[in-house]
């Protein structure tokens, strides 16, 4: 795991699985990747703000499905 604080800050690498590596491994598209990213980091970075950002992307994903 890389400890580069610019490209791989602690709020993404805290634990045994790097968030970016998980997103790439699962081949998640933009919306889903951002949901995972914000939920994983919210306790170590921006708290409620990151949960709200995740909610924004969940709503966009719902809209996408509703429009298909």
C-alpha positions in Angstrom: 0.0 0.0 0.0 1.3 3.4 -1.0 1.6 6.0 1.8 1.7 9.0 -0.6 -0.3 11.6 1.2 -1.2 13.5 -2.0 -2.3 10.6 -4.3 -3.3 8.1 -1.6 -4.3 10.0 1.5 -4.9 8.2 4.8 -8.7 8.5 4.5 -8.6 6.2 1.4 -5.9 3.8 2.7 -7.1 3.3 6.3 -7.5 -0.5 6.6 -6.4 -3.5 4.6 -8.1 -2.6 1.3 -7.3 0.6 -0.5 -10.6 2.3 -1.6 -9.3 3.0 -5.1 -8.0 -0.5 -5.5 -11.5 -1.8 -4.6 -13.2 0.5 -7.0 -10.9 -0.5 -9.8 -11.1 -4.2 -8.9 -14.9 -4.1 -9.0 -14.8 -2.1 -12.3 -17.2 0.4 -10.8 -18.5 3.2 -13.0 -18.2 6.9 -11.9 -21.4 7.2 -9.9 -20.9 3.9 -8.0 -17.2 4.6 -7.4 -18.0 8.0 -5.9 -20.7 6.6 -3.6 -18.1 4.1 -2.3 -15.4 6.8 -2.0 -17.5 9.2 0.0 -18.9 6.6 2.3 -15.5 5.1 3.0 -13.9 8.4 3.9 -16.6 10.2 5.8 -15.5 9.3 9.3 -11.9 10.4 8.6 -12.5 13.5 6.5 -15.7 15.5 6.2 -18.3 13.7 8.2 -21.9 14.6 7.2 -20.7 16.5 4.2 -19.3 13.4 2.6 -22.5 11.4 3.5 -24.4 14.1 1.7 -22.1 13.9 -1.3 -22.7 10.1 -1.4 -26.4 10.8 -1.2 -26.1 13.1 -4.2 -24.5 10.4 -6.3 -27.1 7.8 -5.1 -29.9 10.1 -6.2 -28.1 10.5 -9.6 -27.9 6.7 -9.9 -31.6 6.3 -9.1 -32.4 8.9 -11.7 -30.3 7.0 -14.2 -32.2 3.8 -13.6 -35.6 5.6 -13.7 -34.7 7.1 -17.1 -33.7 3.8 -18.7 
